[in-house]
Amino acid sequence: MQTKPMLTLDDVKTIAAAAEAEAVKNNWPVTIAIVDDGGHLLWLQRLDGVAPISAHIAPQKAKTAALGRRESKIYEDIINNGRVSFLSAPEIEGMLEGGVPVVVDGHVIGAVGVSGVKSTEDAQIAKAGIAALVATS
């Protein structure tokens, strides 16, 4: 039987705090979502001033990154490059940049999804949160 790391509540809080700090530093109102490796929501945080729709988009970006085991941007690129049939893929609805998997010791143990600003900025915030976890591991 194999074993793998998993996100704890403390890990989730570390990611969320660092992601929030990155967003606040840049004055970016966003929603931050963190999911486990099965795409189940562990954390949802809406910063002041963010559009309400972001509370739906961020968790879907995170779920897509967790289930796909890769950044959600990859799916956006696939579709933008003409493979629109990929829109029918089951269980993944957040095929926009801003979902980033959390990888520890080669295992995807969850993902962070951010929505509210430019997609590259969403991804920047997600990666800042994940970097804080990796730095404490």
N, C-alpha and C positions, 0 to 999 in steps of 0.2 A: 504494500500500500504506500502511495506517495503522500507526502505532506506538503503544504504550501502555506505561506503567510496569509493573514487576513487583516482587514481593516478593523481597528478597535475604535471605540468612541473617542478616545484620546487622539488617535490618528486623524479622525475626521475633523475634530476640533482644531488640530494643528493645520490641516489643509485649509479649512475654512477661514481661519484667522489670517493666514498668509495671503490667501486669495483676496480677502476683504481689504487687507492692507495695500495690496497692489492696486486695487480698484480705487480706493480712497486717495492714495498718493497721486493718482492720475485724474482724480475728479470724474470717475466714470461710474454712473449709476447702472448697476447690473443685478441680475439674479445669479446666485451661485448654487449649483446642485451637485451633490456627491452621492454616488451609488456604489453598491457592492459589485462583485464580479458577475452577478446575475442580472444587473440592471435595476435592482430594488433600491428605492430612494432611502438614503440614510440622513440627508441634510438638505434643507432648502432655506435659502436666505435671500430676501429681497432688500436691496439697499434703497434708501429714499430716492424718489424721483424716477425710478425705472418704470418703463411701460408694463402694465399688467400682463400682457401676452408673454413677456419673458419668463414668467413663472411656469408657463407651459413648455416653452422652448428649451430652457436650460436642462431640465430633467431628461428630455428626449435626446438632447445632444449627448449627455452623460451615458444614458442607456445604450445609445448607438455605439459609443466608444467602448463601453464595457463588453457588450455582446459581440461586437466585431473585432475586439482585441487590437484596435488601431484608432488613430485619430479620425473623428467624424469628417474632417476635411477630405479625406481620401474618397469618401462616397460622393461628396459634392463635386469633386474633380471628375469622378467617373461619369456622373450625370452630365456635367458641363461639357465633357468631351464627346457627348453624343449617345451614350448608352442610357437613354431615358427609360428603358424597360426596367432598370434597376430601381425605379420608383415603386415597383410592385414588390420589392423584397419584404418578407414578413418581419414584424417585430421591431423594425428600425424606422423611426419617423423623424429623427433629428439629423438628417443628412446635410448639415451645415457646419462650417468650421466653428470650433469652440468647444468640442468634446474631446477630452484627452484621457487616455487610459493611465491608470496608476500601475506601474510595473515595479515589482520588488523581486529580486533574485530570479528574474526571467518569468515571473508569474504575473499575469494581469489580475489584480486583486480588487479592482474597482475602477471608477472613472470620475472625472470632474467635468461638468458642463457649465458654461457661462453664456449668458445672453443679455444684451442690452446696449452694446456699443458695436463698433466695427468688428467683423468676425476675427480679424487678426488680433485685435485687442482682447476680445473674449478669450481666444486661445492663450494669449500672453498671461492673462489673469489665472487661468486654469493651471498653466505650467508653473507659475509662481507658487501656487498652493502646493502642487506636487513636489516642487523643489524643496520646500520647507520640510516636508515629510522625509524625503530622501536624506536631507542634511542631518536629521535627528536620528536616523536609523544606524 
